[in-house]
Amino acid sequence: MSEFQNKAEELGGKVKETAGEATGNENLKNEGKGDQAAAKIKQGAEDLKNKATEALGKITGE
C-alpha cells in the first residue's frame, strides 16, 4: 500500500469519526478511529520495510 493510500484511509477514518461524533453514532466514531489506527500501522510497516531495504542496500553495496 502506498503512502498516499495510507493517508487516504487515515483521512477517511477521520471523516467517519467526525460524522459519528456529529450524529451521536458511537459505532461509526469507533470505526473511524480504527481506520485511522490501521492506516498508521500500515504506514509504519511501510516505513520499516523501506528502511530495511535501504540498510540492506548499503550492506550489499547496491
LUMLUMDREN-2810 file (N, C-alpha, C; in Angstrom, 1 decimal):
<atoms>
<atom><aa>M</aa><ch>A</ch><at>N</at><xx>0.9</xx><yy>-1.2</yy><zz>0.0</zz></atom>
<atom><aa>M</aa><ch>A</ch><at>CA</at><xx>0.0</xx><yy>0.0</yy><zz>0.0</zz></atom>
<atom><aa>M</aa><ch>A</ch><at>C</at><xx>0.9</xx><yy>1.2</yy><zz>0.0</zz></atom>
<atom><aa>S</aa><ch>A</ch><at>N</at><xx>0.6</xx><yy>2.2</yy><zz>-0.8</zz></atom>
<atom><aa>S</aa><ch>A</ch><at>CA</at><xx>1.4</xx><yy>3.4</yy><zz>-0.9</zz></atom>
<atom><aa>S</aa><ch>A</ch><at>C</at><xx>1.1</xx><yy>4.4</yy><zz>0.3</zz></atom>
<atom><aa>E</aa><ch>A</ch><at>N</at><xx>2.0</xx><yy>5.3</yy><zz>0.4</zz></atom>
<atom><aa>E</aa><ch>A</ch><at>CA</at><xx>1.8</xx><yy>6.3</yy><zz>1.4</zz></atom>
<atom><aa>E</aa><ch>A</ch><at>C</at><xx>0.5</xx><yy>7.1</yy><zz>1.2</zz></atom>
<atom><aa>F</aa><ch>A</ch><at>N</at><xx>0.2</xx><yy>7.4</yy><zz>-0.1</zz></atom>
<atom><aa>F</aa><ch>A</ch><at>CA</at><xx>-1.0</xx><yy>8.1</yy><zz>-0.5</zz></atom>
<atom><aa>F</aa><ch>A</ch><at>C</at><xx>-2.2</xx><yy>7.3</yy><zz>-0.1</zz></atom>
<atom><aa>Q</aa><ch>A</ch><at>N</at><xx>-2.2</xx><yy>6.0</yy><zz>-0.3</zz></atom>
<atom><aa>Q</aa><ch>A</ch><at>CA</at><xx>-3.4</xx><yy>5.2</yy><zz>0.1</zz></atom>
<atom><aa>Q</aa><ch>A</ch><at>C</at><xx>-3.5</xx><yy>5.2</yy><zz>1.6</zz></atom>
<atom><aa>N</aa><ch>A</ch><at>N</at><xx>-2.4</xx><yy>5.1</yy><zz>2.3</zz></atom>
<atom><aa>N</aa><ch>A</ch><at>CA</at><xx>-2.5</xx><yy>5.1</yy><zz>3.8</zz></atom>
<atom><aa>N</aa><ch>A</ch><at>C</at><xx>-3.1</xx><yy>6.4</yy><zz>4.3</zz></atom>
<atom><aa>K</aa><ch>A</ch><at>N</at><xx>-2.6</xx><yy>7.5</yy><zz>3.7</zz></atom>
<atom><aa>K</aa><ch>A</ch><at>CA</at><xx>-3.1</xx><yy>8.9</yy><zz>4.1</zz></atom>
<atom><aa>K</aa><ch>A</ch><at>C</at><xx>-4.6</xx><yy>9.0</yy><zz>3.8</zz></atom>
<atom><aa>A</aa><ch>A</ch><at>N</at><xx>-5.0</xx><yy>8.4</yy><zz>2.6</zz></atom>
<atom><aa>A</aa><ch>A</ch><at>CA</at><xx>-6.4</xx><yy>8.5</yy><zz>2.2</zz></atom>
<atom><aa>A</aa><ch>A</ch><at>C</at><xx>-7.3</xx><yy>7.7</yy><zz>3.2</zz></atom>
<atom><aa>E</aa><ch>A</ch><at>N</at><xx>-6.8</xx><yy>6.5</yy><zz>3.6</zz></atom>
<atom><aa>E</aa><ch>A</ch><at>CA</at><xx>-7.5</xx><yy>5.7</yy><zz>4.6</zz></atom>
<atom><aa>E</aa><ch>A</ch><at>C</at><xx>-7.6</xx><yy>6.4</yy><zz>5.9</zz></atom>
<atom><aa>E</aa><ch>A</ch><at>N</at><xx>-6.5</xx><yy>7.0</yy><zz>6.3</zz></atom>
<atom><aa>E</aa><ch>A</ch><at>CA</at><xx>-6.5</xx><yy>7.8</yy><zz>7.6</zz></atom>
<atom><aa>E</aa><ch>A</ch><at>C</at><xx>-7.5</xx><yy>8.9</yy><zz>7.5</zz></atom>
<atom><aa>L</aa><ch>A</ch><at>N</at><xx>-7.5</xx><yy>9.6</yy><zz>6.4</zz></atom>
<atom><aa>L</aa><ch>A</ch><at>CA</at><xx>-8.5</xx><yy>10.7</yy><zz>6.3</zz></atom>
<atom><aa>L</aa><ch>A</ch><at>C</at><xx>-9.9</xx><yy>10.2</yy><zz>6.3</zz></atom>
<atom><aa>G</aa><ch>A</ch><at>N</at><xx>-10.2</xx><yy>9.1</yy><zz>5.6</zz></atom>
<atom><aa>G</aa><ch>A</ch><at>CA</at><xx>-11.5</xx><yy>8.5</yy><zz>5.6</zz></atom>
<atom><aa>G</aa><ch>A</ch><at>C</at><xx>-11.9</xx><yy>8.2</yy><zz>7.0</zz></atom>
<atom><aa>G</aa><ch>A</ch><at>N</at><xx>-11.0</xx><yy>7.7</yy><zz>7.8</zz></atom>
<atom><aa>G</aa><ch>A</ch><at>CA</at><xx>-11.3</xx><yy>7.3</yy><zz>9.2</zz></atom>
<atom><aa>G</aa><ch>A</ch><at>C</at><xx>-11.6</xx><yy>8.6</yy><zz>10.0</zz></atom>
<atom><aa>K</aa><ch>A</ch><at>N</at><xx>-10.9</xx><yy>9.7</yy><zz>9.7</zz></atom>
<atom><aa>K</aa><ch>A</ch><at>CA</at><xx>-11.2</xx><yy>10.9</yy><zz>10.5</zz></atom>
<atom><aa>K</aa><ch>A</ch><at>C</at><xx>-12.6</xx><yy>11.4</yy><zz>10.1</zz></atom>
<atom><aa>V</aa><ch>A</ch><at>N</at><xx>-13.0</xx><yy>11.3</yy><zz>8.8</zz></atom>
<atom><aa>V</aa><ch>A</ch><at>CA</at><xx>-14.3</xx><yy>11.7</yy><zz>8.4</zz></atom>
<atom><aa>V</aa><ch>A</ch><at>C</at><xx>-15.4</xx><yy>10.9</yy><zz>9.1</zz></atom>
<atom><aa>K</aa><ch>A</ch><at>N</at><xx>-15.1</xx><yy>9.5</yy><zz>9.2</zz></atom>
<atom><aa>K</aa><ch>A</ch><at>CA</at><xx>-16.1</xx><yy>8.7</yy><zz>9.9</zz></atom>
<atom><aa>K</aa><ch>A</ch><at>C</at><xx>-16.2</xx><yy>9.0</yy><zz>11.4</zz></atom>
<atom><aa>E</aa><ch>A</ch><at>N</at><xx>-15.1</xx><yy>9.3</yy><zz>12.0</zz></atom>
<atom><aa>E</aa><ch>A</ch><at>CA</at><xx>-15.0</xx><yy>9.6</yy><zz>13.4</zz></atom>
<atom><aa>E</aa><ch>A</ch><at>C</at><xx>-15.8</xx><yy>10.9</yy><zz>13.6</zz></atom>
<atom><aa>T</aa><ch>A</ch><at>N</at><xx>-15.6</xx><yy>11.9</yy><zz>12.8</zz></atom>
<atom><aa>T</aa><ch>A</ch><at>CA</at><xx>-16.3</xx><yy>13.2</yy><zz>12.9</zz></atom>
<atom><aa>T</aa><ch>A</ch><at>C</at><xx>-17.8</xx><yy>13.1</yy><zz>12.7</zz></atom>
<atom><aa>A</aa><ch>A</ch><at>N</at><xx>-18.1</xx><yy>12.3</yy><zz>11.7</zz></atom>
<atom><aa>A</aa><ch>A</ch><at>CA</at><xx>-19.6</xx><yy>12.0</yy><zz>11.4</zz></atom>
<atom><aa>A</aa><ch>A</ch><at>C</at><xx>-20.2</xx><yy>11.3</yy><zz>12.6</zz></atom>
<atom><aa>G</aa><ch>A</ch><at>N</at><xx>-19.5</xx><yy>10.4</yy><zz>13.2</zz></atom>
<atom><aa>G</aa><ch>A</ch><at>CA</at><xx>-20.0</xx><yy>9.7</yy><zz>14.3</zz></atom>
<atom><aa>G</aa><ch>A</ch><at>C</at><xx>-20.2</xx><yy>10.6</yy><zz>15.5</zz></atom>
<atom><aa>E</aa><ch>A</ch><at>N</at><xx>-19.3</xx><yy>11.5</yy><zz>15.7</zz></atom>
<atom><aa>E</aa><ch>A</ch><at>CA</at><xx>-19.4</xx><yy>12.4</yy><zz>16.8</zz></atom>
<atom><aa>E</aa><ch>A</ch><at>C</at><xx>-20.6</xx><yy>13.4</yy><zz>16.5</zz></atom>
<atom><aa>A</aa><ch>A</ch><at>N</at><xx>-20.8</xx><yy>13.8</yy><zz>15.3</zz></atom>
<atom><aa>A</aa><ch>A</ch><at>CA</at><xx>-21.8</xx><yy>14.8</yy><zz>15.0</zz></atom>
<atom><aa>A</aa><ch>A</ch><at>C</at><xx>-23.2</xx><yy>14.2</yy><zz>15.1</zz></atom>
<atom><aa>T</aa><ch>A</ch><at>N</at><xx>-23.3</xx><yy>12.9</yy><zz>14.8</zz></atom>
<atom><aa>T</aa><ch>A</ch><at>CA</at><xx>-24.6</xx><yy>12.2</yy><zz>14.8</zz></atom>
<atom><aa>T</aa><ch>A</ch><at>C</at><xx>-24.9</xx><yy>11.4</yy><zz>16.1</zz></atom>
<atom><aa>G</aa><ch>A</ch><at>N</at><xx>-23.9</xx><yy>11.4</yy><zz>17.0</zz></atom>
<atom><aa>G</aa><ch>A</ch><at>CA</at><xx>-24.0</xx><yy>10.6</yy><zz>18.2</zz></atom>
<atom><aa>G</aa><ch>A</ch><at>C</at><xx>-23.9</xx><yy>9.1</yy><zz>17.9</zz></atom>
<atom><aa>N</aa><ch>A</ch><at>N</at><xx>-23.4</xx><yy>8.7</yy><zz>16.8</zz></atom>
<atom><aa>N</aa><ch>A</ch><at>CA</at><xx>-23.2</xx><yy>7.3</yy><zz>16.5</zz></atom>
<atom><aa>N</aa><ch>A</ch><at>C</at><xx>-21.9</xx><yy>6.8</yy><zz>16.9</zz></atom>
<atom><aa>E</aa><ch>A</ch><at>N</at><xx>-21.8</xx><yy>6.1</yy><zz>18.1</zz></atom>
<atom><aa>E</aa><ch>A</ch><at>CA</at><xx>-20.6</xx><yy>5.6</yy><zz>18.7</zz></atom>
<atom><aa>E</aa><ch>A</ch><at>C</at><xx>-19.9</xx><yy>4.6</yy><zz>17.8</zz></atom>
<atom><aa>N</aa><ch>A</ch><at>N</at><xx>-20.7</xx><yy>3.7</yy><zz>17.1</zz></atom>
<atom><aa>N</aa><ch>A</ch><at>CA</at><xx>-20.1</xx><yy>2.7</yy><zz>16.3</zz></atom>
<atom><aa>N</aa><ch>A</ch><at>C</at><xx>-19.4</xx><yy>3.3</yy><zz>15.1</zz></atom>
<atom><aa>L</aa><ch>A</ch><at>N</at><xx>-19.9</xx><yy>4.3</yy><zz>14.5</zz></atom>
<atom><aa>L</aa><ch>A</ch><at>CA</at><xx>-19.3</xx><yy>5.0</yy><zz>13.4</zz></atom>
<atom><aa>L</aa><ch>A</ch><at>C</at><xx>-18.0</xx><yy>5.7</yy><zz>13.9</zz></atom>
<atom><aa>K</aa><ch>A</ch><at>N</at><xx>-18.1</xx><yy>6.4</yy><zz>15.0</zz></atom>
<atom><aa>K</aa><ch>A</ch><at>CA</at><xx>-17.0</xx><yy>7.1</yy><zz>15.6</zz></atom>
<atom><aa>K</aa><ch>A</ch><at>C</at><xx>-15.8</xx><yy>6.1</yy><zz>15.9</zz></atom>
<atom><aa>N</aa><ch>A</ch><at>N</at><xx>-16.2</xx><yy>4.9</yy><zz>16.5</zz></atom>
<atom><aa>N</aa><ch>A</ch><at>CA</at><xx>-15.1</xx><yy>3.9</yy><zz>16.8</zz></atom>
<atom><aa>N</aa><ch>A</ch><at>C</at><xx>-14.6</xx><yy>3.3</yy><zz>15.5</zz></atom>
<atom><aa>E</aa><ch>A</ch><at>N</at><xx>-15.4</xx><yy>3.1</yy><zz>14.5</zz></atom>
<atom><aa>E</aa><ch>A</ch><at>CA</at><xx>-14.9</xx><yy>2.5</yy><zz>13.3</zz></atom>
<atom><aa>E</aa><ch>A</ch><at>C</at><xx>-13.9</xx><yy>3.5</yy><zz>12.6</zz></atom>
<atom><aa>G</aa><ch>A</ch><at>N</at><xx>-14.2</xx><yy>4.8</yy><zz>12.7</zz></atom>
<atom><aa>G</aa><ch>A</ch><at>CA</at><xx>-13.3</xx><yy>5.8</yy><zz>12.2</zz></atom>
<atom><aa>G</aa><ch>A</ch><at>C</at><xx>-12.0</xx><yy>5.8</yy><zz>12.9</zz></atom>
<atom><aa>K</aa><ch>A</ch><at>N</at><xx>-12.0</xx><yy>5.7</yy><zz>14.2</zz></atom>
<atom><aa>K</aa><ch>A</ch><at>CA</at><xx>-10.8</xx><yy>5.6</yy><zz>15.0</zz></atom>
<atom><aa>K</aa><ch>A</ch><at>C</at><xx>-10.0</xx><yy>4.4</yy><zz>14.6</zz></atom>
<atom><aa>G</aa><ch>A</ch><at>N</at><xx>-10.7</xx><yy>3.3</yy><zz>14.4</zz></atom>
<atom><aa>G</aa><ch>A</ch><at>CA</at><xx>-10.0</xx><yy>2.0</yy><zz>14.0</zz></atom>
<atom><aa>G</aa><ch>A</ch><at>C</at><xx>-9.3</xx><yy>2.2</yy><zz>12.6</zz></atom>
<atom><aa>D</aa><ch>A</ch><at>N</at><xx>-10.0</xx><yy>2.8</yy><zz>11.7</zz></atom>
<atom><aa>D</aa><ch>A</ch><at>CA</at><xx>-9.5</xx><yy>3.0</yy><zz>10.3</zz></atom>
<atom><aa>D</aa><ch>A</ch><at>C</at><xx>-8.2</xx><yy>3.9</yy><zz>10.4</zz></atom>
<atom><aa>Q</aa><ch>A</ch><at>N</at><xx>-8.2</xx><yy>4.9</yy><zz>11.3</zz></atom>
<atom><aa>Q</aa><ch>A</ch><at>CA</at><xx>-7.1</xx><yy>5.7</yy><zz>11.4</zz></atom>
<atom><aa>Q</aa><ch>A</ch><at>C</at><xx>-5.9</xx><yy>5.0</yy><zz>12.0</zz></atom>
<atom><aa>A</aa><ch>A</ch><at>N</at><xx>-6.2</xx><yy>4.2</yy><zz>13.0</zz></atom>
<atom><aa>A</aa><ch>A</ch><at>CA</at><xx>-5.1</xx><yy>3.4</yy><zz>13.6</zz></atom>
<atom><aa>A</aa><ch>A</ch><at>C</at><xx>-4.5</xx><yy>2.4</yy><zz>12.6</zz></atom>
<atom><aa>A</aa><ch>A</ch><at>N</at><xx>-5.4</xx><yy>1.7</yy><zz>11.9</zz></atom>
<atom><aa>A</aa><ch>A</ch><at>CA</at><xx>-4.9</xx><yy>0.7</yy><zz>10.9</zz></atom>
<atom><aa>A</aa><ch>A</ch><at>C</at><xx>-4.0</xx><yy>1.4</yy><zz>9.8</zz></atom>
<atom><aa>A</aa><ch>A</ch><at>N</at><xx>-4.4</xx><yy>2.6</yy><zz>9.4</zz></atom>
<atom><aa>A</aa><ch>A</ch><at>CA</at><xx>-3.6</xx><yy>3.3</yy><zz>8.4</zz></atom>
<atom><aa>A</aa><ch>A</ch><at>C</at><xx>-2.3</xx><yy>3.7</yy><zz>8.9</zz></atom>
<atom><aa>K</aa><ch>A</ch><at>N</at><xx>-2.2</xx><yy>4.1</yy><zz>10.2</zz></atom>
<atom><aa>K</aa><ch>A</ch><at>CA</at><xx>-0.9</xx><yy>4.5</yy><zz>10.8</zz></atom>
<atom><aa>K</aa><ch>A</ch><at>C</at><xx>0.0</xx><yy>3.3</yy><zz>11.0</zz></atom>
<atom><aa>I</aa><ch>A</ch><at>N</at><xx>-0.6</xx><yy>2.1</yy><zz>11.3</zz></atom>
<atom><aa>I</aa><ch>A</ch><at>CA</at><xx>0.2</xx><yy>0.9</yy><zz>11.5</zz></atom>
<atom><aa>I</aa><ch>A</ch><at>C</at><xx>0.7</xx><yy>0.5</yy><zz>10.1</zz></atom>
<atom><aa>K</aa><ch>A</ch><at>N</at><xx>-0.1</xx><yy>0.5</yy><zz>9.1</zz></atom>
<atom><aa>K</aa><ch>A</ch><at>CA</at><xx>0.3</xx><yy>0.2</yy><zz>7.7</zz></atom>
<atom><aa>K</aa><ch>A</ch><at>C</at><xx>1.5</xx><yy>1.1</yy><zz>7.3</zz></atom>
<atom><aa>Q</aa><ch>A</ch><at>N</at><xx>1.3</xx><yy>2.4</yy><zz>7.6</zz></atom>
<atom><aa>Q</aa><ch>A</ch><at>CA</at><xx>2.4</xx><yy>3.3</yy><zz>7.2</zz></atom>
<atom><aa>Q</aa><ch>A</ch><at>C</at><xx>3.7</xx><yy>3.1</yy><zz>7.9</zz></atom>
<atom><aa>G</aa><ch>A</ch><at>N</at><xx>3.6</xx><yy>2.7</yy><zz>9.2</zz></atom>
<atom><aa>G</aa><ch>A</ch><at>CA</at><xx>4.7</xx><yy>2.4</yy><zz>10.0</zz></atom>
<atom><aa>G</aa><ch>A</ch><at>C</at><xx>5.4</xx><yy>1.1</yy><zz>9.4</zz></atom>
<atom><aa>A</aa><ch>A</ch><at>N</at><xx>4.7</xx><yy>0.1</yy><zz>9.0</zz></atom>
<atom><aa>A</aa><ch>A</ch><at>CA</at><xx>5.2</xx><yy>-1.1</yy><zz>8.4</zz></atom>
<atom><aa>A</aa><ch>A</ch><at>C</at><xx>5.9</xx><yy>-0.8</yy><zz>7.1</zz></atom>
<atom><aa>E</aa><ch>A</ch><at>N</at><xx>5.3</xx><yy>0.1</yy><zz>6.3</zz></atom>
<atom><aa>E</aa><ch>A</ch><at>CA</at><xx>5.9</xx><yy>0.5</yy><zz>5.0</zz></atom>
<atom><aa>E</aa><ch>A</ch><at>C</at><xx>7.2</xx><yy>1.3</yy><zz>5.3</zz></atom>
<atom><aa>D</aa><ch>A</ch><at>N</at><xx>7.2</xx><yy>2.2</yy><zz>6.2</zz></atom>
<atom><aa>D</aa><ch>A</ch><at>CA</at><xx>8.4</xx><yy>2.9</yy><zz>6.6</zz></atom>
<atom><aa>D</aa><ch>A</ch><at>C</at><xx>9.5</xx><yy>1.9</yy><zz>7.0</zz></atom>
<atom><aa>L</aa><ch>A</ch><at>N</at><xx>9.2</xx><yy>1.0</yy><zz>7.9</zz></atom>
<atom><aa>L</aa><ch>A</ch><at>CA</at><xx>10.2</xx><yy>0.0</yy><zz>8.3</zz></atom>
<atom><aa>L</aa><ch>A</ch><at>C</at><xx>10.7</xx><yy>-0.8</yy><zz>7.2</zz></atom>
<atom><aa>K</aa><ch>A</ch><at>N</at><xx>9.8</xx><yy>-1.2</yy><zz>6.3</zz></atom>
<atom><aa>K</aa><ch>A</ch><at>CA</at><xx>10.3</xx><yy>-2.0</yy><zz>5.1</zz></atom>
<atom><aa>K</aa><ch>A</ch><at>C</at><xx>11.3</xx><yy>-1.2</yy><zz>4.2</zz></atom>
<atom><aa>N</aa><ch>A</ch><at>N</at><xx>10.9</xx><yy>0.1</yy><zz>4.1</zz></atom>
<atom><aa>N</aa><ch>A</ch><at>CA</at><xx>11.8</xx><yy>1.0</yy><zz>3.3</zz></atom>
<atom><aa>N</aa><ch>A</ch><at>C</at><xx>13.2</xx><yy>1.1</yy><zz>3.9</zz></atom>
<atom><aa>K</aa><ch>A</ch><at>N</at><xx>13.2</xx><yy>1.3</yy><zz>5.2</zz></atom>
<atom><aa>K</aa><ch>A</ch><at>CA</at><xx>14.4</xx><yy>1.5</yy><zz>6.0</zz></atom>
<atom><aa>K</aa><ch>A</ch><at>C</at><xx>15.3</xx><yy>0.2</yy><zz>5.9</zz></atom>
<atom><aa>A</aa><ch>A</ch><at>N</at><xx>14.6</xx><yy>-1.0</yy><zz>6.0</zz></atom>
<atom><aa>A</aa><ch>A</ch><at>CA</at><xx>15.3</xx><yy>-2.2</yy><zz>6.0</zz></atom>
<atom><aa>A</aa><ch>A</ch><at>C</at><xx>15.9</xx><yy>-2.4</yy><zz>4.6</zz></atom>
<atom><aa>T</aa><ch>A</ch><at>N</at><xx>15.2</xx><yy>-2.1</yy><zz>3.5</zz></atom>
<atom><aa>T</aa><ch>A</ch><at>CA</at><xx>15.7</xx><yy>-2.2</yy><zz>2.2</zz></atom>
<atom><aa>T</aa><ch>A</ch><at>C</at><xx>16.8</xx><yy>-1.3</yy><zz>1.9</zz></atom>
<atom><aa>E</aa><ch>A</ch><at>N</at><xx>16.7</xx><yy>-0.1</yy><zz>2.5</zz></atom>
<atom><aa>E</aa><ch>A</ch><at>CA</at><xx>17.8</xx><yy>0.9</yy><zz>2.3</zz></atom>
<atom><aa>E</aa><ch>A</ch><at>C</at><xx>19.1</xx><yy>0.4</yy><zz>3.1</zz></atom>
<atom><aa>A</aa><ch>A</ch><at>N</at><xx>18.9</xx><yy>-0.2</yy><zz>4.3</zz></atom>
<atom><aa>A</aa><ch>A</ch><at>CA</at><xx>20.1</xx><yy>-0.7</yy><zz>5.0</zz></atom>
<atom><aa>A</aa><ch>A</ch><at>C</at><xx>20.7</xx><yy>-1.9</yy><zz>4.3</zz></atom>
<atom><aa>L</aa><ch>A</ch><at>N</at><xx>19.9</xx><yy>-2.7</yy><zz>3.8</zz></atom>
<atom><aa>L</aa><ch>A</ch><at>CA</at><xx>20.4</xx><yy>-3.9</yy><zz>3.1</zz></atom>
<atom><aa>L</aa><ch>A</ch><at>C</at><xx>21.2</xx><yy>-3.5</yy><zz>1.8</zz></atom>
<atom><aa>G</aa><ch>A</ch><at>N</at><xx>20.7</xx><yy>-2.4</yy><zz>1.2</zz></atom>
<atom><aa>G</aa><ch>A</ch><at>CA</at><xx>21.4</xx><yy>-1.9</yy><zz>0.0</zz></atom>
<atom><aa>G</aa><ch>A</ch><at>C</at><xx>22.7</xx><yy>-1.4</yy><zz>0.4</zz></atom>
<atom><aa>K</aa><ch>A</ch><at>N</at><xx>22.8</xx><yy>-0.7</yy><zz>1.5</zz></atom>
<atom><aa>K</aa><ch>A</ch><at>CA</at><xx>24.1</xx><yy>-0.2</yy><zz>2.0</zz></atom>
<atom><aa>K</aa><ch>A</ch><at>C</at><xx>25.1</xx><yy>-1.3</yy><zz>2.3</zz></atom>
<atom><aa>I</aa><ch>A</ch><at>N</at><xx>24.6</xx><yy>-2.4</yy><zz>2.9</zz></atom>
<atom><aa>I</aa><ch>A</ch><at>CA</at><xx>25.4</xx><yy>-3.5</yy><zz>3.3</zz></atom>
<atom><aa>I</aa><ch>A</ch><at>C</at><xx>25.9</xx><yy>-4.2</yy><zz>2.1</zz></atom>
<atom><aa>T</aa><ch>A</ch><at>N</at><xx>25.0</xx><yy>-4.4</yy><zz>1.1</zz></atom>
<atom><aa>T</aa><ch>A</ch><at>CA</at><xx>25.4</xx><yy>-5.2</yy><zz>-0.1</zz></atom>
<atom><aa>T</aa><ch>A</ch><at>C</at><xx>26.1</xx><yy>-4.3</yy><zz>-1.2</zz></atom>
<atom><aa>G</aa><ch>A</ch><at>N</at><xx>26.1</xx><yy>-3.0</yy><zz>-0.9</zz></atom>
<atom><aa>G</aa><ch>A</ch><at>CA</at><xx>26.7</xx><yy>-2.0</yy><zz>-1.9</zz></atom>
<atom><aa>G</aa><ch>A</ch><at>C</at><xx>25.8</xx><yy>-1.7</yy><zz>-3.1</zz></atom>
<atom><aa>E</aa><ch>A</ch><at>N</at><xx>24.6</xx><yy>-1.9</yy><zz>-3.0</zz></atom>
<atom><aa>E</aa><ch>A</ch><at>CA</at><xx>23.6</xx><yy>-1.6</yy><zz>-4.1</zz></atom>
<atom><aa>E</aa><ch>A</ch><at>C</at><xx>23.1</xx><yy>-0.2</yy><zz>-3.9</zz></atom>
</atoms>
